[in-house]
Amino acid sequence: MDSVSISEVTVFRGLMHGIRQPFSGATISPKFCSSKGEGSRAITSNASNTKSQFVYGESLATTADLGYKMNAVNLKNRTLISSVKEKLLLDAYDDEYGGVVVDHEKLPSNPNAFTSMLRNSLSDWRRKGKKGIWLKLPVEQSELVPVAVKEGFEYHHAEKGYVMLTYWIPEEEPCMLPGNASHQVGVGGFVLNRHKEVLVVQEKYCTSSNAGLWKLPTGFINESEEIFSGAVREVKEETGVDSEFLEVIAFRHAHNVAFEKSDLFFICMLKPLSDKIIIDNLEIKAAKWMPLVEFVEQPMIKGDKMFKRVIEICEARLRHRYCGLSPHRLVSTFDGRPSSLYYNVVDGDDNDASQSNCTADFY
Ligand SMILES: NC(=O)c1ccc[n+]([C@@H]2O[C@H](COP(=O)([O-])OP(=O)(O)OC[C@H]3O[C@@H](n4cnc5c(N)ncnc54)[C@H](O)[C@@H]3O)[C@@H](O)[C@H]2O)c1
């Protein structure tokens, strides 16, 4: 049997308040039986002003004044208590950082029961030296959020279906829990056709300074979406043009872009596979194929250090004087995850130029 702390016995006490049988009307207070060592658990029952001691271990406590046979009761209640004790703690599993992840599928629905289980669990985790606690509360149980906050939990992040809260137990150690995701990831498609026209759009919603600007189709990468497929999707959604991903030409890293989040913007070169334009009326006001020279001459592009440089890089790429990054699918043994590593192959294996991603045609 596990060793028991005061907090754990307190758990039993809370439990016994909720359980009327066989300790009907009893209140339980913590008491340790030092002579029993680690394997003993002691609970004092106070029923009808009569104090009795139940010892869970090899020996039994005084039982006469309760009027029933404690041997049998003891065995029965030992089972009962250990099963109810489990019900008084939140279901959770350990993480690899010495922390605990609460099982959100087994949360009690009653906020009072949750309060008591959360307190008991916190005592239990503290006693066991646990560090970071992750508590995910589904939107269907949002009434538990104020309870957790009152117990000292902090918001970590939220998604449509849940809010994640955290609690850092060690008071003497700085909190090591990683923060919420810090970045959003965007893509821009540079799609050039054989007439040296670039695919451009005018956004429906933009700042007044950007009104009338013809710009590259841009958008955000979805959850679990690849940069290369996200760029193709965004171009298709906004303009109706099919394309093939060639390379990441450059990326921009900016901060405090939206709701204090940083922004990674990947500018991708795409090869057009169709030319018919069908715009997405929800987001886009207009789209067209625009001569590259005309696109570059727009004051907003000409005067913008980033886009001016992006165009210079794209033009260098057209002359094969620059090489972007192309995705290579692989599985890392570190985490066993299939992933994309973006890099360029200038000469290819054994100097085979055909292996180079820098020789790919644009149109
Ligand atoms: N738009 C540009 O000119 C431009 C310039 C430089 C970099 N980028 C980069 O492109 C990537 C995508 O940016 P973007 O400008 O295309 O995205 P965006 O801000 O235009 O958002 C994309 C779409 O999301 C929706 N949306 C966004 N915020 C909304 C809100 N508050 N309310 C309602 N709908 C909203 C709109 O439908 C919008 O068209 C980012 O990484 C950004 O840094 C864009």
The ligand as a Tripos MOL2 file, in Angstrom:
@<TRIPOS>MOLECULE
LIG
   44    48     1     0     0
SMALL
NO_CHARGES

@<TRIPOS>ATOM
      1 N1         -1.8110   41.2480  -47.0850 N.am      1 LIG1
      2 C1         -0.5970   41.7070  -47.3680 C.2       1 LIG1
      3 O1         -0.4040   42.6210  -48.1600 O.2       1 LIG1
      4 C2          0.5960   41.1020  -46.7250 C.ar      1 LIG1
      5 C3          1.7820   41.7770  -46.7790 C.ar      1 LIG1
      6 C4          2.8840   41.2330  -46.1570 C.ar      1 LIG1
      7 C5          2.8010   40.0100  -45.5360 C.ar      1 LIG1
      8 N2          1.6100   39.3690  -45.5030 N.ar      1 LIG1
      9 C6          1.5750   38.0980  -44.8250 C.3       1 LIG1
     10 O2          0.5900   37.2610  -45.3750 O.3       1 LIG1
     11 C7          0.1690   36.3640  -44.3960 C.3       1 LIG1
     12 C8         -1.3180   36.3810  -44.4050 C.3       1 LIG1
     13 O3         -1.7400   37.6990  -44.1900 O.3       1 LIG1
     14 P1         -2.9990   38.3020  -44.9330 P.3       1 LIG1
     15 O4         -2.8040   39.7870  -44.9480 O.co2     1 LIG1
     16 O5         -3.2770   37.6030  -46.2040 O.co2     1 LIG1
     17 O6         -4.1050   37.9110  -43.9120 O.3       1 LIG1
     18 P2         -5.4370   38.6930  -43.6050 P.3       1 LIG1
     19 O7         -5.2060   39.5750  -42.4320 O.co2     1 LIG1
     20 O8         -5.9040   39.3360  -44.8700 O.co2     1 LIG1
     21 O9         -6.3320   37.5010  -43.1630 O.3       1 LIG1
     22 C9         -6.6860   36.4870  -44.0900 C.3       1 LIG1
     23 C10        -8.1900   36.3860  -44.1070 C.3       1 LIG1
     24 O10        -8.6360   36.0620  -42.7970 O.3       1 LIG1
     25 C11        -9.8270   36.7410  -42.5150 C.3       1 LIG1
     26 N3         -9.5980   37.6070  -41.3580 N.ar      1 LIG1
     27 C12        -8.4180   37.9370  -40.7890 C.ar      1 LIG1
     28 N4         -8.6030   38.6820  -39.7060 N.ar      1 LIG1
     29 C13        -9.9290   38.8470  -39.5810 C.ar      1 LIG1
     30 C14       -10.7630   39.5090  -38.6410 C.ar      1 LIG1
     31 N5        -10.2520   40.1840  -37.5890 N.pl3     1 LIG1
     32 N6        -12.0920   39.4740  -38.8280 N.ar      1 LIG1
     33 C15       -12.6300   38.7880  -39.8540 C.ar      1 LIG1
     34 N7        -11.9080   38.1300  -40.7660 N.ar      1 LIG1
     35 C16       -10.5780   38.1690  -40.6430 C.ar      1 LIG1
     36 C17       -10.2000   37.5100  -43.7340 C.3       1 LIG1
     37 O11       -11.0450   36.7210  -44.5170 O.3       1 LIG1
     38 C18        -8.8980   37.6780  -44.4530 C.3       1 LIG1
     39 O12        -9.0920   37.8400  -45.8120 O.3       1 LIG1
     40 C19         0.7620   36.8390  -43.0750 C.3       1 LIG1
     41 O13         1.8420   36.0200  -42.7440 O.3       1 LIG1
     42 C20         1.2040   38.2320  -43.3690 C.3       1 LIG1
     43 O14         2.3410   38.6290  -42.6260 O.3       1 LIG1
     44 C21         0.5030   39.8880  -46.0600 C.ar      1 LIG1
@<TRIPOS>BOND
     1     1     2 1
     2     2     3 2
     3     2     4 1
     4     4     5 ar
     5     4    44 ar
     6     5     6 ar
     7     6     7 ar
     8     7     8 ar
     9     8     9 1
    10     8    44 ar
    11     9    10 1
    12     9    42 1
    13    10    11 1
    14    11    12 1
    15    11    40 1
    16    12    13 1
    17    13    14 1
    18    14    15 2
    19    14    16 1
    20    14    17 1
    21    17    18 1
    22    18    19 2
    23    18    20 1
    24    18    21 1
    25    21    22 1
    26    22    23 1
    27    23    24 1
    28    23    38 1
    29    24    25 1
    30    25    26 1
    31    25    36 1
    32    26    27 ar
    33    26    35 ar
    34    27    28 ar
    35    28    29 ar
    36    29    30 ar
    37    29    35 ar
    38    30    31 1
    39    30    32 ar
    40    32    33 ar
    41    33    34 ar
    42    34    35 ar
    43    36    37 1
    44    36    38 1
    45    38    39 1
    46    40    41 1
    47    40    42 1
    48    42    43 1
@<TRIPOS>SUBSTRUCTURE
     1 LIG1         1 GROUP 0 **** ****
